[in-house]
Amino acid sequence: MKYNFIVGAAVLILILLGGVGIWKRYQNRSLDIPEPSPITTASEKFEVSPPPVPNELPAAGISDIEIKRNGITFFEPKHNSIITSPLKISGLANSLNGRLTIKVFDSNERLLGFTNITSCQNDYACPFEATVDFSKPKTATGIIQVNDFSSINSKNKSTSVDIEFLVN
């Protein structure tokens, strides 16, 4: 029994010494954390020139803000198209009050027909389509004119396209 006690005590001492050794080693360990290397960017690998400096910078301030309206653009009829009545007109437009007038004139500036349509009132133009019935022209050529009478400072926006009439 004495022999078992000595062996048990020896094992217990070894375990305690092993635990103390591990604890000491844990306390005195040095952290093997590698030092971070500098990050290499594309600008360090390649020579990059700085962006050019503009000659003139934009003015600052709220008073310099201006809404750019797209105005009126024709899709149909194209320049010098041959047309007949009724005439289908399409394009993009916007205006301050959302109203446009489309007029058909002959080359003597005689009004042959007109119609009023609505258009976008926001900052960007949107599609429009209209049909205009017009009387028989006395000339072979004319113009289609789209007017926006709602522009600021009484500056009427007007866009026109030259056309040819189909003569029967």
N, CA, C and O of each residue as an XYZ file, in Angstrom:
672
protein
N       0.817     -1.162      0.000
C       0.000      0.000      0.000
C       0.871      1.239      0.000
O       0.545      2.263     -0.600
N       1.988      1.111      0.693
C       2.907      2.212      0.727
C       3.456      2.457     -0.677
O       3.697      3.596     -1.078
N       3.648      1.362     -1.411
C       4.177      1.482     -2.762
C       3.177      2.226     -3.666
O       3.584      3.072     -4.462
N       1.904      1.926     -3.554
C       0.873      2.598     -4.345
C       0.812      4.083     -4.004
O       0.634      4.924     -4.885
N       0.958      4.389     -2.743
C       0.931      5.781     -2.319
C       2.091      6.549     -2.931
O       1.905      7.684     -3.369
N       3.290      5.960     -2.973
C       4.474      6.625     -3.527
C       4.292      6.824     -5.030
O       4.599      7.893     -5.558
N       3.797      5.803     -5.711
C       3.587      5.926     -7.165
C       2.537      7.001     -7.425
O       2.727      7.821     -8.324
N       1.457      7.029     -6.688
C       0.399      8.036     -6.865
C       0.930      9.429     -6.605
O       0.616     10.367     -7.337
N       1.752      9.569     -5.541
C       2.323     10.875     -5.221
C       3.269     11.312     -6.320
O       3.294     12.486     -6.688
N       4.060     10.367     -6.857
C       5.005     10.700     -7.929
C       4.246     11.149     -9.183
O       4.628     12.126     -9.827
N       3.185     10.441     -9.518
C       2.379     10.816    -10.699
C       1.769     12.187    -10.476
O       1.770     13.015    -11.387
N       1.253     12.442     -9.297
C       0.657     13.736     -8.984
C       1.690     14.837     -9.066
O       1.394     15.919     -9.572
N       2.896     14.590     -8.581
C       3.966     15.590     -8.655
C       4.343     15.839    -10.110
O       4.547     16.986    -10.509
N       4.437     14.777    -10.904
C       4.760     14.949    -12.332
C       3.680     15.762    -13.044
O       3.980     16.629    -13.864
N       2.446     15.474    -12.724
C       1.350     16.228    -13.346
C       1.424     17.688    -12.933
O       1.266     18.578    -13.769
N       1.665     17.942    -11.652
C       1.781     19.323    -11.175
C       2.966     20.025    -11.814
O       2.850     21.175    -12.238
N       4.107     19.344    -11.889
C       5.284     19.954    -12.521
C       5.028     20.209    -14.011
O       5.408     21.251    -14.546
N       4.392     19.261    -14.660
C       4.057     19.451    -16.072
C       3.112     20.633    -16.252
O       3.287     21.430    -17.173
N       2.117     20.754    -15.382
C       1.169     21.869    -15.455
C       1.852     23.199    -15.206
O       1.589     24.182    -15.898
N       2.754     23.225    -14.188
C       3.498     24.463    -13.898
C       4.397     24.818    -15.068
O       4.516     25.992    -15.417
N       5.026     23.836    -15.677
C       5.901     24.094    -16.824
C       5.123     24.652    -18.010
O       5.545     25.601    -18.670
N       3.987     24.035    -18.254
C       3.153     24.523    -19.364
C       2.674     25.938    -19.076
O       2.679     26.799    -19.955
N       2.258     26.169    -17.826
C       1.778     27.514    -17.473
C       2.885     28.542    -17.624
O       2.634     29.621    -18.159
N       4.095     28.252    -17.177
C       5.241     29.169    -17.305
C       5.554     29.429    -18.779
O       5.790     30.561    -19.199
N       5.547     28.338    -19.544
C       5.842     28.513    -20.971
C       4.771     29.391    -21.625
O       5.085     30.233    -22.467
N       3.528     29.197    -21.242
C       2.436     29.992    -21.794
C       2.609     31.459    -21.412
O       2.369     32.343    -22.235
N       3.025     31.729    -20.169
C       3.216     33.101    -19.706
C       4.389     33.784    -20.400
O       4.330     34.989    -20.647
N       5.435     33.063    -20.715
C       6.647     33.652    -21.294
C       6.715     33.524    -22.822
O       7.742     33.837    -23.424
N       5.655     33.077    -23.429
C       5.723     32.891    -24.884
C       5.788     34.248    -25.586
O       5.257     35.243    -25.094
N       6.422     34.265    -26.699
C       6.449     35.473    -27.526
C       5.449     35.247    -28.654
O       5.404     34.173    -29.253
N       4.670     36.242    -28.927
C       3.670     36.124    -29.977
C       4.364     36.197    -31.326
O       5.075     37.156    -31.627
N       4.149     35.195    -32.111
C       4.761     35.140    -33.433
C       3.813     35.747    -34.471
O       3.404     35.080    -35.421
N       3.478     37.008    -34.274
C       2.616     37.717    -35.227
C       3.522     38.439    -36.215
O       4.328     39.280    -35.817
N       3.401     38.125    -37.467
C       4.288     38.765    -38.441
C       3.970     40.249    -38.577
O       2.820     40.672    -38.455
N       4.998     41.011    -38.828
C       4.834     42.441    -39.060
C       4.131     42.640    -40.401
O       4.464     41.972    -41.381
N       3.164     43.551    -40.451
C       2.490     43.768    -41.731
C       3.438     44.416    -42.737
O       4.211     45.317    -42.411
N       3.351     43.932    -43.943
C       4.175     44.529    -44.995
C       3.387     45.676    -45.619
O       2.156     45.654    -45.626
N       4.081     46.660    -46.133
C       3.364     47.787    -46.740
C       2.567     47.311    -47.957
O       3.016     46.460    -48.724
N       1.382     47.881    -48.109
C       0.515     47.519    -49.226
C       1.009     48.237    -50.471
O       1.260     49.443    -50.461
N       1.139     47.483    -51.519
C       1.584     48.056    -52.780
C       0.361     48.323    -53.637
O      -0.420     47.416    -53.923
N       0.202     49.563    -54.042
C      -0.930     49.920    -54.897
C      -0.469     50.018    -56.336
O       0.727     49.999    -56.628
N      -1.436     50.124    -57.228
C      -1.129     50.221    -58.657
C      -0.312     51.474    -58.950
O       0.540     51.476    -59.839
N      -0.578     52.539    -58.196
C       0.157     53.774    -58.463
C       1.620     53.659    -58.054
O       2.465     54.386    -58.576
N       1.936     52.738    -57.111
C       3.331     52.546    -56.737
C       4.040     51.628    -57.722
O       5.249     51.746    -57.923
N       3.295     50.717    -58.334
C       3.897     49.813    -59.302
C       4.148     50.509    -60.633
O       5.150     50.255    -61.301
N       3.234     51.382    -61.005
C       3.335     52.077    -62.279
C       3.358     53.572    -62.031
O       2.760     54.062    -61.073
N       4.027     54.265    -62.867
C       4.087     55.713    -62.735
C       2.779     56.294    -63.255
O       2.421     56.096    -64.416
N       2.073     57.008    -62.396
C       0.783     57.578    -62.752
C       0.887     59.089    -62.664
O       1.329     59.632    -61.652
N       0.478     59.763    -63.726
C       0.509     61.224    -63.702
C      -0.782     61.732    -63.078
O      -1.824     61.089    -63.213
N      -0.735     62.870    -62.401
C      -1.939     63.407    -61.772
C      -2.926     63.876    -62.843
O      -2.520     64.190    -63.962
N      -4.224     63.926    -62.507
C      -5.207     64.375    -63.488
C      -4.978     65.843    -63.841
O      -4.478     66.606    -63.015
N      -5.339     66.246    -65.062
C      -5.129     67.632    -65.454
C      -6.041     68.565    -64.670
O      -7.167     68.205    -64.327
N      -5.557     69.734    -64.396
C      -6.323     70.743    -63.679
C      -7.044     71.602    -64.716
O      -6.405     72.111    -65.637
N      -8.366     71.776    -64.586
C      -9.070     72.579    -65.578
C      -8.638     74.040    -65.505
O      -8.253     74.538    -64.447
N      -8.709     74.712    -66.642
C      -8.336     76.123    -66.692
C      -9.334     76.989    -65.951
O      -8.981     78.023    -65.383
N     -10.586     76.553    -65.963
C     -11.620     77.350    -65.328
C     -12.504     76.440    -64.497
O     -13.014     75.437    -64.996
N     -12.686     76.783    -63.247
C     -13.539     76.001    -62.369
C     -14.961     76.539    -62.450
O     -15.149     77.726    -62.715
N     -15.964     75.696    -62.227
C     -17.339     76.185    -62.278
C     -17.617     77.134    -61.126
O     -17.037     77.013    -60.046
N     -18.503     78.069    -61.371
C     -18.876     79.023    -60.334
C     -19.693     78.308    -59.270
O     -20.410     77.353    -59.568
N     -19.585     78.765    -58.045
C     -20.315     78.160    -56.945
C     -21.474     79.054    -56.552
O     -21.464     80.257    -56.813
N     -22.460     78.461    -55.931
C     -23.577     79.248    -55.437
C     -24.885     78.810    -56.047
O     -24.929     78.289    -57.161
N     -25.943     79.025    -55.307
C     -27.264     78.603    -55.755
C     -27.744     79.427    -56.936
O     -28.480     78.913    -57.778
N     -27.353     80.681    -57.022
C     -27.845     81.539    -58.094
C     -27.360     81.092    -59.464
O     -27.890     81.543    -60.479
N     -26.364     80.214    -59.513
C     -25.835     79.764    -60.798
C     -26.572     78.546    -61.345
O     -26.278     78.091    -62.450
N     -27.520     78.019    -60.589
C     -28.233     76.830    -61.038
C     -29.262     77.226    -62.081
O     -30.036     78.165    -61.890
N     -29.259     76.494    -63.188
C     -30.209     76.758    -64.257
C     -30.728     75.422    -64.768
O     -29.954     74.498    -65.018
N     -32.020     75.330    -64.918
C     -32.601     74.104    -65.447
C     -32.473     74.143    -66.956
O     -32.957     75.070    -67.606
N     -31.825     73.145    -67.505
C     -31.656     73.043    -68.950
C     -32.817     72.224    -69.496
O     -32.903     71.024    -69.239
N     -33.687     72.844    -70.227
C     -34.808     72.133    -70.835
C     -34.385     71.620    -72.197
O     -33.696     72.309    -72.949
N     -34.802     70.416    -72.501
C     -34.428     69.797    -73.762
C     -35.127     70.424    -74.945
O     -34.633     70.327    -76.068
N     -36.274     71.071    -74.726
C     -36.981     71.718    -75.812
C     -37.764     70.729    -76.645
O     -38.413     69.827    -76.116
N     -37.699     70.907    -77.966
C     -38.524     70.144    -78.894
C     -37.633     69.469    -79.924
O     -36.764     70.111    -80.514
N     -37.845     68.184    -80.139
C     -37.092     67.421    -81.134
C     -38.072     66.617    -81.977
O     -38.958     65.955    -81.437
N     -37.918     66.669    -83.302
C     -38.770     65.897    -84.219
C     -38.198     64.508    -84.457
O     -36.987     64.350    -84.614
N     -39.074     63.491    -84.484
C     -38.721     62.169    -85.012
C     -39.299     62.033    -86.413
O     -38.606     61.653    -87.357
N     -40.589     62.355    -86.527
C     -41.301     62.298    -87.803
C     -42.132     63.555    -87.934
O     -42.699     63.989    -86.931
N     -42.240     64.148    -89.059
C     -41.566     63.819    -90.314
C     -40.121     64.303    -90.298
O     -39.768     65.237    -89.577
N     -39.314     63.662    -91.092
C     -37.912     64.059    -91.237
C     -37.823     65.279    -92.152
O     -38.783     65.635    -92.835
N     -36.660     65.904    -92.150
C     -36.397     67.072    -92.998
C     -36.634     66.715    -94.468
O     -36.128     65.707    -94.960
N     -37.399     67.543    -95.153
C     -37.752     67.395    -96.578
C     -38.560     66.135    -96.883
O     -38.522     65.633    -98.007
N     -39.289     65.621    -95.897
C     -40.188     64.492    -96.144
C     -41.367     64.949    -96.994
O     -41.764     66.113    -96.946
N     -41.915     64.037    -97.761
C     -43.124     64.319    -98.540
C     -44.311     63.915    -97.671
O     -44.388     62.778    -97.204
N     -45.251     64.865    -97.454
C     -46.350     64.629    -96.518
C     -47.700     64.792    -97.201
O     -47.814     65.408    -98.260
N     -48.726     64.219    -96.561
C     -50.119     64.390    -96.967
C     -50.949     64.624    -95.717
O     -50.490     64.390    -94.600
N     -52.178     65.088    -95.917
C     -53.093     65.290    -94.799
C     -53.934     64.034    -94.624
O     -54.380     63.474    -95.625
N     -54.170     63.568    -93.421
C     -53.697     64.044    -92.123
C     -52.235     63.667    -91.889
O     -51.763     62.627    -92.347
N     -51.546     64.521    -91.178
C     -50.109     64.365    -90.938
C     -49.881     63.880    -89.511
O     -50.385     64.474    -88.557
N     -49.121     62.801    -89.371
C     -48.747     62.304    -88.043
C     -47.376     62.866    -87.699
O     -46.428     62.730    -88.472
N     -47.276     63.497    -86.533
C     -46.032     64.113    -86.064
C     -45.647     63.438    -84.755
O     -46.503     63.193    -83.905
N     -44.352     63.135    -84.590
C     -43.880     62.557    -83.333
C     -42.523     63.153    -82.988
O     -41.794     63.635    -83.855
N     -42.206     63.107    -81.708
C     -40.928     63.639    -81.251
C     -40.835     63.642    -79.743
O     -41.565     62.925    -79.059
N     -39.931     64.455    -79.234
C     -39.745     64.653    -77.794
C     -39.949     66.122    -77.486
O     -39.541     66.987    -78.261
N     -40.587     66.410    -76.342
C     -40.784     67.811    -75.966
C     -41.031     67.927    -74.474
O     -41.459     66.979    -73.815
N     -40.749     69.107    -73.965
C     -41.182     69.510    -72.630
C     -41.345     71.018    -72.640
O     -40.715     71.712    -73.438
N     -42.182     71.519    -71.763
C     -42.398     72.963    -71.692
C     -42.788     73.322    -70.275
O     -43.108     72.453    -69.464
N     -42.758     74.610    -69.985
C     -43.040     75.070    -68.635
C     -44.488     74.793    -68.236
O     -44.747     74.346    -67.119
N     -45.440     75.056    -69.148
C     -46.844     74.822    -68.801
C     -47.412     73.564    -69.437
O     -48.583     73.250    -69.227
N     -46.606     72.829    -70.213
C     -47.033     71.553    -70.765
C     -47.911     71.647    -71.994
O     -48.617     70.688    -72.305
N     -47.896     72.776    -72.714
C     -48.727     72.927    -73.908
C     -47.880     73.350    -75.099
O     -47.036     74.240    -74.994
N     -48.118     72.697    -76.231
C     -47.427     73.021    -77.476
C     -48.456     73.236    -78.575
O     -49.547     72.667    -78.535
N     -48.106     74.057    -79.552
C     -48.936     74.261    -80.734
C     -48.153     73.798    -81.950
O     -47.008     74.202    -82.154
N     -48.779     72.943    -82.757
C     -48.154     72.446    -83.982
C     -48.892     73.076    -85.155
O     -50.118     72.997    -85.244
N     -48.130     73.708    -86.061
C     -48.726     74.398    -87.209
C     -48.075     73.913    -88.496
O     -46.884     73.604    -88.527
N     -48.881     73.849    -89.567
C     -48.384     73.503    -90.895
C     -48.573     74.734    -91.779
O     -49.683     75.251    -91.904
N     -47.479     75.202    -92.392
C     -47.496     76.371    -93.279
C     -47.026     75.952    -94.668
O     -46.237     75.018    -94.815
N     -47.528     76.666    -95.698
C     -46.923     76.491    -97.017
C     -45.780     77.490    -97.142
O     -45.532     78.259    -96.214
N     -45.083     77.492    -98.271
C     -43.912     78.371    -98.404
C     -44.294     79.845    -98.523
O     -43.420     80.709    -98.452
N     -45.590     80.155    -98.704
C     -46.065     81.547    -98.693
C     -46.455     81.982    -97.284
O     -47.047     83.046    -97.108
N     -46.131     81.176    -96.289
C     -46.435     81.415    -94.876
C     -47.938     81.423    -94.604
O     -48.395     82.062    -93.656
N     -48.696     80.723    -95.422
C     -50.133     80.585    -95.222
C     -50.365     79.408    -94.289
O     -49.878     78.308    -94.548
N     -51.106     79.627    -93.201
C     -51.410     78.576    -92.235
C     -52.400     77.598    -92.857
O     -53.499     77.983    -93.256
N     -52.001     76.330    -92.937
C     -52.842     75.301    -93.535
C     -53.585     74.471    -92.494
O     -54.650     73.928    -92.788
N     -53.045     74.363    -91.289
C     -53.677     73.600    -90.222
C     -52.852     73.676    -88.952
O     -51.658     73.972    -88.985
N     -53.515     73.400    -87.819
C     -52.791     73.413    -86.541
C     -53.517     72.535    -85.539
O     -54.679     72.175    -85.725
N     -52.805     72.199    -84.473
C     -53.383     71.484    -83.340
C     -52.594     71.849    -82.089
O     -51.431     72.244    -82.165
N     -53.245     71.712    -80.942
C     -52.590     71.937    -79.650
C     -52.441     70.589    -78.958
O     -53.352     69.762    -78.994
N     -51.293     70.373    -78.331
C     -51.034     69.114    -77.624
C     -50.444     69.410    -76.255
O     -50.033     70.535    -75.969
N     -50.409     68.384    -75.416
C     -49.749     68.509    -74.115
C     -48.380     67.850    -74.193
O     -48.154     66.938    -74.988
N     -47.475     68.330    -73.356
C     -46.121     67.768    -73.296
C     -45.687     67.681    -71.848
O     -46.429     68.070    -70.946
N     -44.495     67.175    -71.626
C     -43.949     67.060    -70.269
C     -43.727     68.436    -69.666
O     -43.454     69.408    -70.371
N     -43.849     68.496    -68.351
C     -43.555     69.727    -67.634
C     -42.347     69.574    -66.724
O     -42.037     70.484    -65.955
N     -41.663     68.442    -66.797
C     -40.497     68.264    -65.930
C     -39.229     68.673    -66.667
O     -39.302     69.284    -67.733
N     -38.084     68.346    -66.117
C     -36.812     68.788    -66.679
C     -36.366     67.990    -67.889
O     -35.451     68.413    -68.596
N     -36.979     66.860    -68.143
C     -36.564     66.005    -69.250
C     -37.708     65.860    -70.240
O     -38.871     65.763    -69.848
N     -37.373     65.847    -71.517
C     -38.382     65.722    -72.559
C     -38.960     64.315    -72.576
O     -38.279     63.345    -72.243
N     -40.230     64.217    -72.971
C     -40.877     62.923    -73.123
C     -41.525     62.855    -74.504
O     -41.696     63.887    -75.154
N     -41.884     61.667    -74.956
C     -42.421     61.516    -76.311
C     -43.782     62.190    -76.482
O     -44.576     62.263    -75.544
N     -44.035     62.678    -77.692
C     -45.356     63.175    -78.046
C     -45.710     62.670    -79.434
O     -44.836     62.380    -80.251
N     -47.013     62.569    -79.685
C     -47.540     62.239    -81.003
C     -48.757     63.105    -81.231
O     -49.524     63.363    -80.303
N     -48.940     63.558    -82.464
C     -50.097     64.374    -82.807
C     -50.452     64.135    -84.264
O     -49.619     63.715    -85.067
N     -51.701     64.410    -84.583
C     -52.164     64.340    -85.966
C     -52.732     65.700    -86.326
O     -53.536     66.263    -85.583
N     -52.309     66.229    -87.475
C     -52.769     67.540    -87.938
C     -53.441     67.357    -89.298
O     -52.843     66.834    -90.239
N     -54.690     67.797    -89.380
C     -55.372     67.875    -90.675
C     -55.080     69.252    -91.247
O     -55.173     70.251    -90.534
N     -54.734     69.315    -92.505
C     -54.453     70.619    -93.101
C     -55.089     70.719    -94.482
O     -55.340     69.716    -95.151
N     -55.341     71.967    -94.888
C     -55.970     72.218    -96.188
C     -54.962     72.058    -97.314
O     -53.758     71.951    -97.083
N     -55.483     72.043    -98.547
C     -54.642     71.820    -99.719
C     -53.679     72.995    -99.887
O     -54.109     74.149    -99.914
N     -52.375     72.709   -100.001
C     -51.395     73.789   -100.139
C     -51.390     74.363   -101.560
O     -51.764     73.691   -102.522
N     -50.960     75.620   -101.664
C     -50.825     76.268   -102.970
C     -49.384     76.236   -103.460
O     -49.091     76.662   -104.577
N     -48.480     75.725   -102.614
C     -47.067     75.602   -102.992
C     -46.639     74.157   -102.790
O     -47.341     73.382   -102.140
N     -45.496     73.797   -103.340
C     -45.009     72.415   -103.237
C     -44.230     72.159   -101.955
O     -44.018     71.005   -101.584
N     -43.801     73.216   -101.272
C     -43.006     73.062   -100.052
C     -43.636     73.847    -98.919
O     -44.523     74.674    -99.133
N     -43.169     73.578    -97.715
C     -43.660     74.291    -96.550
C     -42.854     73.919    -95.317
O     -41.770     73.343    -95.408
N     -43.408     74.263    -94.168
C     -42.745     73.930    -92.905
C     -43.777     73.458    -91.895
O     -44.952     73.820    -91.953
N     -43.302     72.644    -90.973
C     -44.074     72.285    -89.787
C     -43.376     72.974    -88.629
O     -42.161     72.867    -88.464
N     -44.156     73.678    -87.835
C     -43.576     74.445    -86.735
C     -44.235     74.017    -85.432
O     -45.459     73.920    -85.347
N     -43.413     73.763    -84.416
C     -43.911     73.445    -83.078
C     -43.481     74.580    -82.165
O     -42.293     74.884    -82.056
N     -44.458     75.209    -81.505
C     -44.188     76.363    -80.641
C     -44.490     76.033    -79.192
O     -45.471     75.359    -78.880
N     -43.635     76.517    -78.321
C     -43.835     76.447    -76.876
C     -43.888     77.884    -76.400
O     -42.856     78.549    -76.314
N     -45.084     78.373    -76.088
C     -45.240     79.766    -75.691
C     -45.162     79.952    -74.183
O     -45.584     80.985    -73.662
N     -44.632     78.974    -73.489
C     -44.587     79.057    -72.031
C     -43.192     79.303    -71.498
O     -42.975     79.214    -70.290
N     -42.250     79.605    -72.355
C     -40.870     79.760    -71.908
C     -40.714     80.977    -71.014
O     -41.484     81.935    -71.087
N     -39.705     80.910    -70.175
C     -39.415     81.987    -69.236
C     -38.928     83.216    -70.001
O     -38.287     83.085    -71.044
N     -39.230     84.404    -69.487
C     -38.810     85.691    -70.059
C     -39.377     85.914    -71.458
O     -38.759     86.594    -72.279
N     -40.546     85.346    -71.731
C     -41.238     85.530    -73.010
C     -40.417     85.104    -74.210
O     -40.695     85.546    -75.324
N     -39.437     84.278    -74.022
C     -38.659     83.747    -75.140
C     -39.371     82.486    -75.608
O     -39.274     81.440    -74.968
N     -40.077     82.584    -76.712
C     -40.824     81.437    -77.220
C     -39.878     80.450    -77.867
O     -39.041     80.813    -78.693
N     -40.025     79.208    -77.482
C     -39.248     78.151    -78.131
C     -40.014     77.727    -79.365
O     -41.226     77.516    -79.318
N     -39.314     77.608    -80.445
C     -39.948     77.191    -81.678
C     -38.979     76.301    -82.435
O     -37.794     76.614    -82.556
N     -39.494     75.187    -82.942
C     -38.692     74.283    -83.748
C     -39.472     74.017    -85.023
O     -40.690     73.838    -84.989
N     -38.774     73.993    -86.138
C     -39.471     73.741    -87.396
C     -38.686     72.762    -88.249
O     -37.485     72.566    -88.064
N     -39.399     72.153    -89.190
C     -38.784     71.228    -90.124
C     -39.370     71.516    -91.509
O     -40.580     71.690    -91.655
N     -38.511     71.563    -92.511
C     -38.952     71.777    -93.895
C     -39.583     70.497    -94.425
O     -39.104     69.394    -94.163
N     -40.672     70.669    -95.181
C     -41.371     69.512    -95.748
C     -41.757     69.797    -97.196
O     -41.699     70.934    -97.662
N     -42.150     68.738    -97.889
C     -42.683     68.859    -99.248
C     -44.065     68.236    -99.251
O     -44.289     67.208    -98.613
N     -45.001     68.861    -99.974
C     -46.361     68.347   -100.057
C     -46.483     67.403   -101.240
O     -45.894     67.631   -102.297
N     -47.256     66.339   -101.051
C     -47.538     65.420   -102.148
C     -48.596     66.075   -103.021
O     -49.723     66.293   -102.574
N     -48.243     66.392   -104.263
C     -49.155     67.071   -105.175
C     -49.838     66.017   -106.030
O     -49.174     65.204   -106.674
N     -51.191     66.033   -106.037
C     -51.949     65.042   -106.816
C     -52.214     65.515   -108.208
O     -52.839     64.802   -108.994
